């Protein structure tokens, strides 16, 4: 007899990363991240998109993505080993600071993915 109470349990609902991207809960920035050397898919939460990245000008929005990814790369290279990094991002145009958590873990498959999020989303 198994001691796992969920061994034969029916899955009531699951919410995949792909669904979260389709719904706009996560925004895929993998194409940008690859230019910074990220080997895994990268997404940001809606909170990070609205607070840190979204701008009225396409050029300003692109700058915010690049600056955030630059900071994330620096944190990945210099921070302690592990699946989570917390850092503060300063928006270049305004000087506003935002706490960011970068987490690496399995996505919809066992392959790793990276998510940049607000600490409240973690």
C-alpha positions as CSV (number, residue, x, y, z in Angstrom):
1,X,0.0,0.0,0.0
2,X,1.3,3.4,-1.0
3,X,1.7,6.3,1.5
4,X,1.2,8.9,-1.2
5,X,-2.3,10.3,-0.7
6,X,-2.2,11.8,-4.2
7,X,-1.0,8.7,-6.1
8,X,-4.4,8.1,-7.9
9,X,-5.8,11.6,-7.5
10,X,-7.5,13.2,-10.4
11,X,-6.0,16.5,-11.7
12,X,-8.7,19.1,-11.3
13,X,-6.9,21.9,-13.1
14,X,-3.4,22.8,-14.3
15,X,-2.0,26.1,-15.6
16,X,1.0,25.8,-17.8
17,X,3.6,28.4,-18.7
18,X,2.4,28.3,-22.3
19,X,-1.1,29.2,-21.0
20,X,0.3,32.0,-18.8
21,X,2.1,33.5,-21.9
22,X,-1.0,33.2,-24.0
23,X,-3.1,34.9,-21.3
24,X,-0.6,37.7,-20.8
25,X,0.2,36.7,-17.3
26,X,3.8,36.1,-18.5
27,X,5.5,38.0,-21.3
28,X,8.1,36.0,-23.3
29,X,11.3,38.0,-23.8
30,X,13.4,35.0,-24.9
31,X,14.4,36.6,-28.3
32,X,15.9,39.6,-26.4
33,X,17.4,37.4,-23.7
34,X,19.3,35.2,-26.3
35,X,21.2,38.3,-27.4
36,X,22.5,38.6,-23.8
37,X,23.6,34.9,-23.7
38,X,20.7,33.3,-21.9
39,X,20.4,29.7,-23.0
40,X,16.9,29.1,-21.6
41,X,13.6,30.7,-22.4
42,X,13.0,33.9,-20.4
43,X,9.7,35.6,-19.4
44,X,8.7,38.4,-17.2
45,X,5.5,38.6,-15.1
46,X,2.9,41.1,-15.9
47,X,3.9,43.2,-12.8
48,X,7.5,43.5,-14.1
49,X,6.2,44.3,-17.6
50,X,4.0,47.1,-16.3
51,X,6.3,48.5,-13.6
52,X,9.7,48.1,-15.3
53,X,9.4,47.6,-19.1
54,X,6.2,49.1,-20.5
55,X,6.6,52.6,-22.0
56,X,4.8,54.7,-24.5
57,X,7.8,54.8,-26.8
58,X,9.1,51.6,-28.5
59,X,12.7,52.8,-28.1
60,X,12.3,53.4,-24.3
61,X,10.6,50.0,-23.9
62,X,13.5,48.3,-25.8
63,X,16.0,50.2,-23.6
64,X,14.2,49.0,-20.4
65,X,14.3,45.3,-21.7
66,X,18.0,45.6,-22.5
67,X,18.9,47.2,-19.2
68,X,16.9,44.7,-17.1
69,X,18.4,41.8,-19.0
70,X,21.9,43.3,-18.6
71,X,21.4,43.4,-14.8
72,X,19.9,39.9,-14.8
73,X,23.0,38.5,-16.7
74,X,25.3,40.3,-14.2
75,X,23.4,38.7,-11.3
76,X,23.5,35.3,-12.9
77,X,27.2,35.5,-13.4
78,X,28.3,37.0,-10.1
79,X,25.6,36.0,-7.6
80,X,25.6,32.9,-5.4
81,X,24.7,29.5,-6.9
82,X,21.1,28.5,-6.8
83,X,17.8,28.7,-8.6
84,X,16.9,32.2,-7.3
85,X,18.4,35.6,-7.3
86,X,17.0,38.8,-5.8
87,X,18.2,42.2,-7.0
88,X,17.1,45.8,-7.3
89,X,16.7,47.2,-10.8
90,X,16.9,51.0,-11.3
91,X,14.9,52.3,-14.3
92,X,17.3,54.5,-16.3
93,X,14.8,57.2,-17.3
94,X,13.3,57.9,-13.9
95,X,15.7,56.5,-11.3
96,X,12.8,54.4,-9.8
97,X,13.9,51.2,-8.2
98,X,12.1,47.9,-8.4
99,X,12.9,44.7,-6.5
100,X,13.2,41.8,-8.9
101,X,13.4,38.0,-8.4
102,X,15.0,35.9,-11.1
103,X,14.0,32.2,-10.8
104,X,15.3,29.3,-12.9
105,X,13.3,26.1,-12.8
106,X,11.3,23.6,-14.9
107,X,8.8,24.9,-17.4
108,X,6.0,22.9,-19.0
109,X,8.6,20.2,-19.6
110,X,11.6,19.3,-17.4
111,X,13.7,21.8,-19.5
112,X,14.7,24.9,-17.5
113,X,13.1,28.3,-17.9
114,X,13.8,31.7,-16.3
115,X,11.2,34.0,-14.9
116,X,11.9,37.6,-13.8
117,X,9.2,38.6,-11.3
118,X,8.1,41.0,-8.5
119,X,8.9,39.4,-5.1
120,X,5.2,39.3,-4.4
121,X,4.8,37.0,-7.5
122,X,7.4,34.5,-6.2
